[in-house]
Amino acid sequence: MKDMIQCKAENYIKENRKKKRRNSFFSVLAVIVALCTTYAMIIPAVTWEQSSECEIPEHKHNVQPVKQPACGDFAGIVG
C-alpha cells in the first residue's frame, strides 16, 4: 500500500515538473515573440522619422510628388 502511494506521488511530482518546465518554456517564448513583434513594428517608425534627404550637397532632391497617370493617360508610360 505504501509503495503504491509513493509511486503515485513520484509520478505526480514528475508530471508537475514537466508541466512547470513546459509552462516556463512557453512563457519565455511568448515574451520573445512579443519583443520581436514590438521591434518589428518600431523599425518602420524610426525609419519614417529619419530625414529622407542625404547630407551630400551635390545631390539635388526633388520634393514634388510623382504624378500618377489617370485612366487612359498612357503618356507617362514607356513601353
ABEGO torsion letter per residue (X at the ends): XAAAAAAAAAAAAAAAAAAAAAAAAAAAAAAAAAAAAAAAAAAAAAAAABBABBABAABBBBABBBBBBBBGBAAABBX
